[in-house]
Amino acid sequence: MKLQIRNHGVELHDEARNVFEEQIRLALGRFVRRVGLVRIYLRDTNGPRGGPAYECRIVAELLPRNRVIVSGEGVSVTAALAGAANRIRLAVARQLKRRHERRRPSRRRLIATAA
């Protein structure tokens, strides 16, 4: 799983980048074989006016094809990322479950239709 962090109006130090990468790897760790690329976009929504509003958008590219996009907002960059990381974990799990159910009918349905 490749990880890219892009920031607009938000200063990130190397230590913060490492923490963010670790947070995303923990959130998507069980899906590491199914996720090809994860892009994190961090943005200060208030810009030069200041104020505590940050947005984090996460785009996960699933293999072989699919894309899951979530976003989160918070009073700090870490709060915005934490919310978005939780949402991406749930959204990727949901998408992979849908894919699995489409590919293979459950045994319960097969038995019910045969009877």
Summary of the structure (lengths in Angstrom):
residues: 115
radius of gyration: 17.7
end to end distance: 44.6
largest distance: 67.4
contacts: 321
relative contact order: 0.16
helix: 49%
strand: 30%
